[in-house]
């Protein structure tokens, strides 16, 4: 929740520059290409914005350039799709080296290519695949989703895309303009993003998203009904404390947090004021509100669909073999690979990133990691009255999650 707002704020800040700098080509069947000369350090923290590249225009190319093995969808704007050609010989999908795809693309991009949104939609319009070769994991963050992603990678049975950046941009737009959720063009753009990410219909893919993308959860099924979706969550208290530890925000003043939250589209200024009237006057309360709100987004979708399954972090720890076997079947990989996948349990799933265990442990020395008692009472009341989510026990376990795997 905390990192969600920071990343969203960066995305919103970059949208103006993206639309200004990366104009679509005048000829609709061409790719405008730029050589990348320098990568800004801002890219390391989830700012999926190619305007932070120092680049120079080189040429226009035929759309066949997009089919190269080392060309990947990078991000989208309202008017364009931006692709990145990455360093030859570097496997950006090897998540044991690159745990977050948006970061890997940012670090290894050597050339950018831009096409118009109209051309992007035309290029995938005749694709007949329904997404059944794609597994897709929605999650609340700090709930074991990156660990599960590493388990899937261990099987070697599909290309793993851990937090690709392109869907961040569409999410940022819809958060600011909720009416876009009902716009058929938004669904078309989501479909195009998914098909460009999974560009080989004969291959299996697994996409693990950032928690910020929970907002557009309903659009995935609308865009590609065959996508094999799952949702991962955790008891609220340990989930929030883990976030507080990881992002070292325990001592941030609330007025600064609020500024980030409103800028990020967590809520409008008016909506945030209303939330404060309900008693959300601290980082803890607002963050817990975000978790139950996003869980309600899942619930509203899952209550009408039996194919969307929820998995808890607690069930993974209690029964890793059973969890992984069922999960691999759910996403289309197959339970026969479970024994191999479970071997990832003892590894640092976020190594080589600023969220590695070592880096988090270093930062947490400076943080008072607690959850305010008043915030617990606040979220218990709000979860039941506003979101119809039942919370039980000291850990604030969500007990009425729809379509739970291994529900007691």
Order of alpha helices (4+ residues) and beta strands (2+ residues): alpha-beta-beta-beta-beta-alpha-beta-alpha-beta-alpha-beta-alpha-alpha-beta-alpha-beta-alpha-alpha-alpha-alpha-beta-alpha-alpha-alpha-alpha-alpha-beta-beta
